[in-house]
């Protein structure tokens, strides 16, 4: 009856959702878009048949574990990854961090900036391109 009365009197009903429901709906919509963007990236870069590792949390940790030693010590060295990671975490070492990222992008890492509204960025690692001979033990 309310719908008929609204139609006859050209009135609109205001509907509100709880914050919990809005959050759940939003996550579903954004999450679906995020996953589609990742999948489209894999297809467009011919990566779907590659040996991949996909990261969407703690992005700096994975890059440091895989690439910091070979990027910063190209001729090898005895330095432990933990010590290198501590150095990279210091604000004054931003240039070193950039050096590691650039090395990673040249050796199998792809970076996807979030476009879906999830604020979840993605790193994709083509593990066949890792510098295995120079990785930290």
Buried (B, 14 or more C-beta within 10 A) or exposed (E): EEEEEEEEEEEEEEEEEEEEEEEEEEEEEBBEBBEEBBEEBBEEEEBEEBEBBEBBEEBBEBBBBBBBBBBBBEEEEEBEBEEBBEBBEEEEBEEBBEBBBEBBBEBBBBEBEBEBEBEBBBBBBBEEBBBEEBEBE
